[in-house]
Amino acid sequence: MRRQLDVVLSALAARGWKETAPSRETPIGDKGTYFMASYKKEGWFLHAGHTDTSWFDLVKVVATEEACFDRLTDEERALFED
């Protein structure tokens, strides 16, 4: 599933979506990994993630209008940046 996500993210980048932060892959203990990528284009944020363990393989992609984030307080917004 990760290869499919990489294809989707490459296609989005080719269509003008810009990474908002470097993609990162983090170990989940000794059980697997979690990959996360974030993109932005024309007032939209897109967050993509892939969880891969020996018993679970999940890809999720969520797009949200930037206007939704404008409603967050500075304290709430800081939670997304850490």
C-alpha positions in Angstrom: 0.0 0.0 0.0 2.9 2.4 0.7 4.0 2.2 -3.0 0.5 3.2 -4.1 0.6 6.1 -1.6 4.0 7.2 -3.0 2.5 7.2 -6.6 -0.4 9.3 -5.4 1.8 11.8 -3.6 4.1 12.0 -6.7 1.1 12.7 -8.9 -0.1 15.4 -6.5 3.3 17.1 -6.5 3.3 17.0 -10.3 0.0 18.8 -10.2 1.3 21.7 -8.1 0.8 20.4 -4.5 3.7 21.7 -2.3 5.1 19.8 0.7 4.5 21.9 3.8 7.1 20.0 5.8 9.5 17.2 5.0 7.9 13.8 4.9 8.9 11.6 7.8 8.8 7.9 8.7 8.8 7.0 12.4 9.2 3.6 14.0 6.3 2.2 16.0 8.5 0.5 18.6 9.6 -2.8 17.1 6.2 -3.4 15.5 6.4 -1.3 12.3 6.4 2.2 11.0 4.3 5.3 10.5 4.8 7.6 7.5 3.3 11.1 7.3 3.3 13.7 4.6 1.6 17.1 4.4 0.9 19.2 1.3 -0.8 22.5 0.4 -2.4 24.0 -2.7 -4.8 26.9 -3.3 -6.3 27.1 0.1 -6.3 23.4 0.8 -4.2 21.2 3.2 -3.7 17.5 2.5 -2.4 15.1 5.1 -1.4 11.6 4.1 -0.3 8.8 6.4 0.6 5.1 6.2 0.7 2.7 9.2 2.5 -0.5 8.5 2.8 -3.3 11.2 2.8 -7.0 11.0 -0.9 -7.1 11.6 -2.1 -3.7 10.2 -1.6 -1.9 6.9 -3.5 1.3 6.5 -3.3 4.4 4.2 -5.3 7.5 4.9 -5.5 10.8 3.0 -7.4 13.8 4.4 -7.9 17.1 2.6 -9.2 20.2 4.5 -9.8 23.7 3.5 -7.4 26.2 5.0 -10.4 28.3 6.2 -11.2 25.5 8.7 -7.7 26.0 10.3 -8.3 29.7 10.5 -10.9 28.9 13.2 -8.2 27.4 15.5 -6.7 29.3 18.4 -2.9 29.8 18.4 -2.7 27.1 21.1 -4.6 24.6 19.0 -2.6 25.4 15.9 0.6 24.8 17.8 -0.5 21.2 18.5 -0.4 20.5 14.7 3.1 22.0 14.3 4.8 19.8 16.9 
